[in-house]
Amino acid sequence: MTNPVKTVAILSAHAGRVEELRKVLENMVSPSRAEPGNLQYNLWKVESEPHRFVLEEIYTSEAAVDAHRTTPHFRNYLSQIASLADRTVLMLNPLDVV
C-alpha cells in the first residue's frame, strides 16, 4: 500500500510580478487536477499578503508526484518560477496515529 503525498508550496512574488505569478499558478490548476494520481490541487492567496500564494497538492504516491514533475505544465512552471517568486516547498507524508 502506498501513502498519499501532500505538497505545500509557498510563493512570494518578486516586486511588480504578482499578476505574472498568479497567471502561471492559475495555469497549473486544471491540468494538474486532470493527472492520474492527483487527489487535490488548490491555489490559495494569503489574505493579508496579496503578493503571497500557496499551492496545496495531494497525490496518491511518490510515483504520481514524479509523473507530475515530467508534465509540460510543470516544466513550464519550473522554467519561470525563479524569476517570478521566492519559493518554499514542503513535502509531507501522513503520520499513522493510533
N, C-alpha and C positions, 0 to 999 in steps of 0.2 A: 504494500500500500504506500502511495506517495503522499506527502504532505503538501498542502497548498503553500504558495509563496506570496507574501504581500510585499509590495514595494511602495515606499512613500518618498517622493522626490519634492524637495522644497526649492523653489526657483525664485531668485530675486533679480528682477530686471535691472540691467545697467541703465544709467541715466538716459532718458529720451528713447528707450527701446521697449517700453511697456506694450504698446499696441502690436509691434512686430512679434514679441514673445507670445502674447496672447494668441495671435493667429497661428503661430507654429504649434502651440499647445492644443488649440482647438482642432487643428487638422490631425491630431493624433487620436482623438477620442473614437470616432466611428470606425476607422479601420482596425484599431486595437480591440475594440469590443467584438468585432466580427471574427477575430482569430480563434482557431480551435485552441482550447485550453484556457481561454480568458473567462474568468468568472465575474470580474468587475473592473471597470476603468472609469475613474471620475476625475474631473478637473474642478478645483476649488480656487477661489480668490480670497485672500485674507482681508477681512472687512476693514480692519484698522490700518492696513498697509497695502494700498492698491497696486503697488509695484511687485507684490509677492504672490506667488501661486503655489498650489500644492497638487501634485498628481498622486492619485491613490489607485494602485493596481493590485489585483489578485489573480494569480494564475494557478492552474491545477497542480503544477510541478515545476521543478527546476528546468526540465526539458522544454516545457511550454514557454518559460521565460527566455531560454536560449533561442527558441524558434522566433519569438517576438523580436529579439535583437538582430535577426537576419532580415527582417522585412524592409521593404523600401521606405515605408513611412518612418520607421525607427531610424534608419540610416540617414534620412533627410533631416530629422530632428537632431540627431547627434552631430551632423555636419554644421549645424547652425548655432547650437545652443551656447557654446563657449563665447561667441561674440555678442550674444543677447543677454546672458544672465549668469549669475553665480549659482551653483547647483550643489545641493547636498542630497545624497541618495541613501536611504536606509532600506536594507533587505531584511525582512522579518520572517521568522518561522514560528508557527504556533507552539505554545508550551502545553504539554499534556498535564493538566491539573486534575487531581482526583479529590 
